Amino acid sequence: MAVKTQISETALAEILAGYALGEYKNSAPITHGSVQTNYLLETGKGKFVFRYYENRAKESVLFESNLIHYLKEKNYPCPAPIKNRHGKYVGDYNRKPYLVFEFIEGQHLEEPDENQREQLIEKVAQLHRITRHYRPRYWQFRWNYNVELCRELARAAASRLNTDNARQKLKWHEQELLKLRLPAALPKGICHCDFHFSNVLFENGQFKALLDFDDANYTYLMFDLVGLIETEAWRYGVDEVLNFAEAEKIVRLYSKYRPLNRLEKRHLFDLYRFSILIDCLWYFDRGEPADFYEKRKIDFLESVGREGFYAKIFS
C-alpha cells in the first residue's frame, strides 16, 4: 500500500533532529505491508524506520510502544522503538503520532517453506508465553477482541450501511454471538492478529523479526492460533472446508512451545467461530444475508459440530 501522507525531506530532517541518530541523509517511502505511512530513513548512524499513524490516537500508539519495549526486554525478535532526546517514544507531526524504529535487515517470504512456517508458529507461541496476563498501559485504547466489542462494531456497521441486508446480517451475527461459549478463565494476553508475510522477516532461512503491531490487542491467546490455522489449513475456493490434518499439525506444533490447557482445547471451536465473526465486521456489506462467505464458514463448522471438531484436532 502506497504512503498516504507525503512528508518532505525537510520535515523528516527536522523530526530526526530530535533524536540522537546522526545527521539526516535521505529517505524513501515503504510501499507495502501497512495501512500506516512508513519511510525508510538513512542517517549518519545507519537506517531507521519512521512510522506515521494515519488512523490511531496517541494513546493507541503508546500502547504499541510500551508493548514492544516490554517484548524487547524479554528478547523477543521485533524492531525496537527509539526514544527521542526528551526520553519519549511517541512524537507528533501535524497532529498525528509517529514512532521511529530500528531497521532490521531481512526478507519477506511470500511462500515460506515448512521449516520457516514452524519457526513462525514457535514465535507466535513465544509471544503468547511472554504476554500472558500482560496488559500494557493504554490497553483500553485498542480494539481488544471480545464479544462485547464484536457486537458493538456489528451494530455500528449495520447502522452505517442502513440497508435491509445489513439489518438481516446483524440479526444473524447477534444470534451467532449468543451461541459462543467463551469462559472467563480462558487465558488472555497480547495477540498480534496480522501474520501477513509482509509482517514477518527471515534471513538466510531463519526467522528474524515480527513487524507491525498495529492490530495487536489484549484478547484470548488462541485468537492468533486460529489465525495460523486459517492461513494454512482453510481451503479457499469452491470446496471451502478446513483441512483438519493440517489444522491438527499446526495445533500440535504450537503446543510444543505453549501447551494448551484443557479449557482451551474444549473451546478452540468457539474461538474459531468468534474469529469468523470478527472477520465479518470488516466485510459487513459483502454478499446476501442468506448466503455470504462468513456464514458459509460458520455453517461448515456447525456441520462438524463441537465434539467432532475436538475429536479431529485433539484425538
ABEGO torsion letter per residue (X at the ends): XBBABBBBAAAAAAAAAABBAEBBABBBBBABGBABBBBBBBBAAEBBBBBBBAABBAAAAAAAAAAAAAAAAAGBBBBBBBBBAAGBABBBBGGBBBBBBBBBBEBBBABBBAAAAAAAAAAAAAAAAAABGBBBBGAAABBBBBAAAAAAAAAAAAAAAGBAAAAAAAAAAAAAAAABBBBAABBBEBBAGBABAAABBBBGGBBABBBGAAABBBBBAAAAAAAAAAAAABBBEABBBBBAAAAAAAAAAAAAABBBBAAAAAAAAAAAAAAAAAAAAAAAABEBAABBAAAAAAAAAAAAEAAAAAAAAAX
